[in-house]
Every structure is written in C-alpha cells, then in structure tokens.
Amino acid sequence: MIIISKRFDRLTEKLLSLDVSKDIKNIIDYFIENKTLNYENILKILSFEDVELREEIYKVADIVNKELNTDIITLKGVIEFSNYCKKSCYYCGIRVQNNNVNRYRIPVEEMFEIAKHGVNMGLTTIILQSGEDDYYSDDDLEQLIYRIHHELKTAVSISIGERSKEAYKRFRDAGASKVLLKHESINRKVFENVHPDKDYDLRIELLDYLVELGYITGSGNIIGLPGQTLEDIANDILFMKDHNIKMIGIGPFISTHNTPLEDFQNGSAELTLNAYAATRLVIPYAQMPATTALGTIDRSFQFKALNCGCNVIMVNITPDKYRENYNIYDEKIKVDLVDTAKKIVDMGLRVPPYTIRKIYEMEA
Ligand code: SF4
C-alpha cells in the first residue's frame, strides 16, 4: 500500500511538472484527485483532433502507465487453433457464411507442441484463440489447458467465445487464469447491428460470471462500428471499469471482403490511440495490448501505442500454414516475436528479461 502511494506521489509530481495546455491540465487535475476519469473527461479525450492536444494526452497516458506499472512490455503468444466458427458476426472474415475461407483445425497434440515451442522462445502466457468451434469438446480443451499450465509451467489464457458456464468453470479449475471475451459495444443497438444472433445479454452475463470465477478477465470494444458515436466509446470504457475488466483490447474496425460490411470504412487509428490514452487514465493498472488490428491499419501505430498507454503486444505463434487462413479481417499482419521484441528494445522500452535471454539463446 505504501509502495502504491509512493508511486502515485511520484506520478503526481511528474504530471504537475508537465508544460501542457489548459484542457490537458484540467484532465490531469481530475485524474490526480480521483485516480480515474469521469464520462465528461473521457469524451473530451476521445474528441481531440488537434495534433498537439493528442500528443499531450498520449504523453500523460504514457507517464501514468510507466510510473504506475513499468516500462516492460509484456509479450503474449497467440495460437489461433481453429478458423471454424458457427457464428456470423457481420464484420468477421471467418463467419460461418463465408465460403471463401480455407478452414483448418489444429489437432490438440500439435497445439501442445506449438505452446511448448512458444514457451521455449521465452513466452510466459499462451493464448488459445479460435472461432466458436464445438468440434473441440470441453474435455479436449480442459486436458490441453491442464497440460500447458502444469507441464509447461506457463499462464494460459483462453479466447474461444461463448462456451457454457460449466465449461469455463472447468477450464478455470484446469489452470486457465485469463480469459478474453470482447463486449464489442455496450450500446445494444450498435452491438445488435453487427451480431445477428443478438447475444448481447448473454455476453454481458458471461463476462460477469468469468470475473466471478476468478479469471483475470479481458474484454474490449471495436472502434468504428456502424452507428457508433464517441459517447458509445466513452460508455464502453466506463463499462469495463465498472465490470472489473483487467485486460482491455481496443481495436479499430477493419472492413473485410466477403462480409456484409465489406464496403464500410475502417475505424480511425488516431481515435483508437485517443481511446487507449483515455482508458489508461480510467483504469490505470489495466493490461492493455497495442492491438494487431491497429498494427494492420498501420504498423507504426501499433508501436506508437506503446507510448500512449499500452503495455502488451500479442505475438503470433500459429504456424504459417494455418495462420494465413485466420483472417478475421483483411490483411491481418503476422506479429513476430523476435522482430517485435527487437523493435521494442530499439524504442528504448524493455521486454521481460527472461524473454530476451531466450531470444539470445535461440539466435546464438
Ligand atoms: S467475431 Fe468471433 S464469434 Fe464472430 S464470427 Fe468471427 S470468430 Fe466467430
């Protein structure tokens, strides 16, 4: 408690010494007093279009992140193990109605070997991600999670959509400590515009249940969905704070061929950075990835986000022969571990020492 208070004192000193405009100063004052932001301040940050104001608020979010957390960027390894999905979200490239996808499923034993390779490369969290695919039984996934967690001594995160509550309880007991389930938009109308199965209530209820089960729970929204306003995005951020969401993935919408939204324009990369900065001030201790979706719009923005409040990057360890077909949106980039770690170090930031050691060992 004393350490946290000392950190906050140091942070306060740094923030107050910044030479910034009045708008930013007011936001800083509110943050220092409340250790979070209210709706009005979030909305103000989201609406910044002036480049100087944007750069100032990014700087503030960066200082908050690095003073309260660290300048170490966490790297998590994603295995995209199946691009089959029974759902039909209108923006998604692997939705069930898209017949132009080369579908694949990675066998469970091979998934374990990929996870093992990821751990040998220095990763300490493995994310198992897929479309909603019932081909894998709860037993299959439970055993896999147990093996990865216990045999490889690594954290397991799951991102597999709306499985049953019983299944999520079993996965938690087997050793999964983290879970990702994006709420996508807290505005029911915006959500239902892109989810024909209208599973809004189910998703929110499931998210709350995952928190209750003791998962470090991740959620997030999409920037630029049809009909979405800045007010909606502000409410998304407050929703995540109020629902105890600890990992926050915010990515821009990307228009994708062979989907009902293929002609809709991409979400704004700048607005995504504004959302990162606001979120860092609202939920200061969150794990917040600089998302692959943002990197797909512009790779330089993904790295810039690490100086705007983000503190995580998800690297891809899915073998290329599968990954090439995991196109949840067009042109989805491969985020490579070694390449990403080197870029982070070149930026003057740090990656976990264990990961760097393993990378050096691998390259020796
Ligand atoms: S967004 Fe997820 S649940 Fe929706 S179709 Fe794509 S993979 Fe399936």
Boltz pocket constraint, residues with backbone or C-beta under 6 A from the ligand:
constraints:
  - pocket:
      binder: B
      contacts: [[A, 85], [A, 86], [A, 87], [A, 88], [A, 89], [A, 92], [A, 93], [A, 94], [A, 95], [A, 96], [A, 130], [A, 131], [A, 132], [A, 161], [A, 328]]
      max_distance: 6.0
